[in-house]
């Protein structure tokens, strides 16, 4: 039970930090930047892979915080990067299941 609380707390803290960062970086009132941000996609991918595959409470919490950082950006920012990171991490997770079995 405590593990889930740590994961939720890490995700929320990451989301808040991502929102603050996004407001400082983008001052426009609406989504103006539609380019794909490769750095955010890498951070999201690392975060989701750590969250799903770490097997350690601390590393999983760091992963949820990194994923929350990208998902917590202002509405419209980070959505494509989060989706790519989540898809890649699910593929890595499924491949890791095949290697073990």
VOBA-1610 file (N, C-alpha, C; in pm, whole numbers, padded with zeros to 5 digits, always signed):
BEGIN
Unk+00082-00120+00000Unk+00000+00000+00000Unk+00087+00126+00000Unk+00193+00124+00078Unk+00282+00239+00086Unk+00354+00263-00046Unk+00385+00155-00119Unk+00451+00170-00249Unk+00366+00252-00344Unk+00236+00221-00348Unk+00147+00295-00438Unk+00136+00441-00398Unk+00138+00468-00270Unk+00133+00606-00224Unk+00259+00682-00268Unk+00372+00617-00261Unk+00498+00680-00305Unk+00492+00706-00455Unk+00439+00610-00532Unk+00430+00629-00677Unk+00337+00744-00713Unk+00223+00750-00647Unk+00127+00858-00673Unk+00187+00993-00634Unk+00251+00998-00519Unk+00314+01122-00474Unk+00424+01167-00570Unk+00507+01074-00616Unk+00614+01108-00710Unk+00555+01158-00841Unk+00449+01096-00890Unk+00386+01140-01014Unk+00327+01280-00999Unk+00263+01307-00888Unk+00202+01438-00865Unk+00310+01546-00853Unk+00417+01517-00779Unk+00526+01614-00767Unk+00589+01640-00903Unk+00611+01535-00982Unk+00665+01552-01116Unk+00573+01634-01204Unk+00443+01612-01192Unk+00346+01688-01271Unk+00347+01836-01234Unk+00356+01864-01106Unk+00359+02004-01062Unk+00486+02073-01111Unk+00598+02005-01100Unk+00725+02063-01148Unk+00718+02083-01299Unk+00660+01988-01372Unk+00644+02002-01517Unk+00555+02118-01555Unk+00449+02138-01477Unk+00358+02251-01505Unk+00427+02384-01482Unk+00500+02396-01372Unk+00573+02519-01343Unk+00678+02545-01451Unk+00751+02441-01489Unk+00853+02454-01594Unk+00789+02498-01725Unk+00678+02437-01759Unk+00611+02469-01886Unk+00561+02612-01889Unk+00507+02662-01779Unk+00460+02801-01775Unk+00576+02899-01785Unk+00690+02862-01730Unk+00806+02951-01742Unk+00862+02949-01883Unk+00858+02834-01949Unk+00915+02820-02083Unk+00822+02877-02190Unk+00691+02855-02178Unk+00594+02896-02278Unk+00500+02999-02217Unk+00512+03124-02260Unk+00429+03230-02205Unk+00302+03256-02283Unk+00290+03193-02401Unk+00172+03219-02484Unk+00047+03156-02421Unk-00070+03216-02445Unk-00193+03168-02379Unk-00250+03040-02440Unk-00198+02995-02553Unk-00249+02874-02617Unk-00131+02796-02674Unk-00157+02677-02721Unk-00051+02592-02775Unk-00003+02651-02906Unk+00121+02697-02906Unk+00177+02757-03027Unk+00289+02672-03084Unk+00352+02593-03001Unk+00464+02510-03045Unk+00411+02369-03070Unk+00414+02326-03195Unk+00363+02194-03228Unk+00475+02099-03271Unk+00600+02145-03263Unk+00712+02059-03300Unk+00730+01949-03196Unk+00781+01836-03242Unk+00807+01723-03154Unk+00936+01752-03075Unk+00928+01742-02945Unk+01042+01769-02857Unk+01110+01636-02823Unk+01226+01611-02884Unk+01295+01483-02866Unk+01348+01467-02724Unk+01391+01575-02661Unk+01441+01565-02524Unk+01329+01523-02429Unk+01211+01581-02448Unk+01096+01543-02364Unk+01057+01398-02390Unk+01067+01353-02515Unk+01034+01213-02547Unk+01133+01118-02481Unk+01260+01155-02477Unk+01361+01071-02412Unk+01337+01066-02262Unk+01305+01180-02202Unk+01277+01184-02058Unk+01153+01099-02028Unk+01050+01111-02109Unk+00928+01034-02089Unk+00955+00884-02104Unk+01032+00847-02205Unk+01064+00706-02227Unk+01143+00649-02110Unk+01243+00720-02065Unk+01321+00675-01950Unk+01232+00663-01826Unk+01147+00761-01808Unk+01058+00759-01692Unk+00964+00640-01693Unk+00897+00616-01806Unk+00803+00505-01811Unk+00875+00370-01803Unk+00992+00359-01864Unk+01067+00232-01854Unk+01106+00207-01709Unk+01155+00309-01641Unk+01189+00292-01499Unk+01065+00258-01416Unk+00954+00323-01446Unk+00832+00300-01367Unk+00782+00157-01381Unk+00790+00102-01501Unk+00736-00032-01525Unk+00836-00144-01500Unk+00964-00121-01524Unk+01060-00229-01527Unk+01165-00226-01417Unk+01166-00126-01331Unk+01275-00111-01235Unk+01276-00222-01131Unk+01161-00257-01078Unk+01157-00358-00974Unk+01207-00307-00840Unk+01226-00178-00828Unk+01277-00114-00708Unk+01186+00006-00680Unk+01149+00025-00555Unk+01056+00132-00520Unk+01113+00269-00554Unk+01239+00291-00523Unk+01299+00423-00546Unk+01313+00452-00695Unk+01362+00356-00773Unk+01377+00379-00916Unk+01240+00392-00984Unk+01142+00315-00940Unk+01008+00328-00997Unk+00949+00465-00964Unk+00971+00514-00843Unk+00922+00647-00806Unk+00989+00755-00889Unk+01118+00741-00915Unk+01188+00836-01002Unk+01130+00830-01142Unk+01100+00710-01189Unk+01039+00695-01321Unk+00903+00762-01330Unk+00820+00744-01227Unk+00689+00809-01227Unk+00703+00961-01219Unk+00803+01010-01148Unk+00826+01155-01141Unk+00868+01209-01277Unk+00956+01137-01348Unk+00997+01182-01481Unk+00881+01178-01579Unk+00802+01072-01574Unk+00685+01064-01662Unk+00584+01173-01628Unk+00565+01198-01500Unk+00474+01304-01457Unk+00522+01442-01498Unk+00653+01460-01502Unk+00710+01587-01545Unk+00667+01621-01687Unk+00671+01523-01775Unk+00634+01549-01914Unk+00482+01555-01929Unk+00410+01467-01861Unk+00264+01467-01872Unk+00202+01588-01803Unk+00272+01646-01707Unk+00217+01756-01631Unk+00236+01892-01693Unk+00297+01898-01811Unk+00315+02027-01875Unk+00179+02087-01911Unk+00180+02213-01949Unk+00056+02281-01985Unk-00023+02200-02086Unk-00155+02215-02086Unk-00237+02140-02182Unk-00191+02165-02325Unk-00167+02057-02396Unk-00121+02065-02534Unk+00027+02041-02550Unk+00104+02059-02445Unk+00248+02036-02453Unk+00281+01901-02390Unk+00363+01824-02454Unk+00409+01698-02399Unk+00318+01580-02425Unk+00209+01602-02495Unk+00114+01492-02516Unk+00171+01388-02614Unk+00232+01434-02722Unk+00290+01341-02819Unk+00411+01270-02759Unk+00492+01344-02686Unk+00611+01287-02625Unk+00575+01183-02519Unk+00469+01210-02442Unk+00424+01114-02342Unk+00372+00986-02407Unk+00299+01002-02516Unk+00245+00885-02586Unk+00357+00799-02644Unk+00456+00863-02703Unk+00570+00788-02758Unk+00646+00717-02647Unk+00671+00785-02537Unk+00741+00723-02425Unk+00665+00606-02367Unk+00533+00620-02356Unk+00451+00512-02302Unk+00449+00392-02396Unk+00437+00415-02525Unk+00436+00306-02622Unk+00569+00231-02621Unk+00679+00305-02621Unk+00812+00240-02619Unk+00831+00160-02491Unk+00787+00214-02378Unk+00805+00143-02252Unk+00718+00017-02246Unk+00600+00020-02304Unk+00517-00101-02309Unk+00582-00206-02397Unk+00640-00166-02508Unk+00711-00260-02594Unk+00830-00322-02520Unk+00907-00238-02449Unk+01020-00289-02372Unk+00972-00385-02264Unk+00862-00352-02199Unk+00806-00439-02096Unk+00764-00575-02154Unk+00696-00573-02268Unk+00654-00698-02330Unk+00772-00780-02377Unk+00875-00714-02429Unk+00995-00786-02470Unk+01067-00847-02350Unk+01066-00778-02239Unk+01131-00831-02119Unk+01055-00953-02066Unk+00925-00958-02085Unk+00848-01075-02045Unk+00883-01195-02131Unk+00905-01173-02260Unk+00945-01282-02349Unk+01082-01338-02317Unk+01174-01251-02278Unk+01309-01297-02247Unk+01312-01380-02120Unk+01224-01346-02025Unk+01223-01419-01897Unk+01154-01554-01915Unk+01045-01558-01989Unk+00966-01682-02002Unk+01028-01782-02094
//
